[in-house]
Amino acid sequence: MKVRIGERLLAKTGELYLQLRLRNKSAVERELTIKYGGQYRNAGLMLLFDVLMALAVVAVVGLVTIVLYFTTV
């Protein structure tokens, strides 16, 4: 079965994220099993969603700020 490049990229990103955040191999394995279903891809996917949600919040706050600025001037 061929693994698509997107899934491989998510898996590598998730692995790197967990290793940088936890730094302990046993802690990484425990977190991976408990929180991400034993797959680095899920950790990478959650990281991607978190980044996209943060960008969405920044965009909404910026839009509200612009609207408030032009309605009060």
C-alpha positions in Angstrom: 0.0 0.0 0.0 1.4 3.4 -1.0 1.5 6.1 1.5 0.6 9.5 0.1 3.0 12.4 0.5 0.5 14.4 2.5 0.1 11.6 5.1 3.9 11.2 5.3 4.4 14.9 5.8 1.8 15.0 8.5 3.4 12.0 10.2 6.9 13.6 10.2 5.5 16.9 11.4 3.6 15.2 14.2 6.7 13.2 15.2 8.9 16.3 15.2 6.3 18.2 17.2 6.0 15.6 19.9 9.7 15.1 20.2 10.4 18.8 20.5 7.6 19.3 23.0 8.2 16.3 25.3 11.9 15.4 24.6 11.5 12.1 26.5 10.9 9.0 24.3 8.7 7.3 26.9 6.6 10.5 27.3 6.3 10.8 23.5 5.1 7.2 23.3 2.6 7.6 26.1 1.2 10.8 24.7 1.0 9.3 21.2 -0.9 6.3 22.5 -3.3 8.2 24.8 -4.0 11.3 22.9 -3.4 10.6 19.2 -4.4 7.0 18.8 -0.9 5.7 18.3 -0.3 7.6 15.0 2.1 10.5 14.4 -0.2 11.5 11.5 -3.0 12.4 14.0 -0.6 14.5 16.0 0.5 16.4 12.8 -3.2 16.8 11.9 -4.0 18.3 15.2 -1.1 20.7 15.0 -2.2 21.7 11.5 -5.8 22.4 12.8 -4.4 24.4 15.7 -2.3 26.6 13.4 -5.3 27.1 11.1 -7.6 28.0 14.0 -5.0 30.5 15.3 -4.8 32.1 11.8 -8.6 32.2 11.7 -8.8 34.0 15.0 -6.2 36.5 13.9 -8.2 37.1 10.7 -11.5 37.6 12.5 -10.0 39.9 15.1 -8.4 41.9 12.3 -11.6 42.1 10.4 -13.6 43.3 13.5 -10.9 45.8 14.2 -11.1 47.2 10.7 -14.9 47.4 10.8 -14.8 49.1 14.2 -12.2 51.6 13.1 -14.2 52.6 10.0 -17.5 52.8 11.8 -16.2 55.1 14.6 -14.2 57.5 12.4 
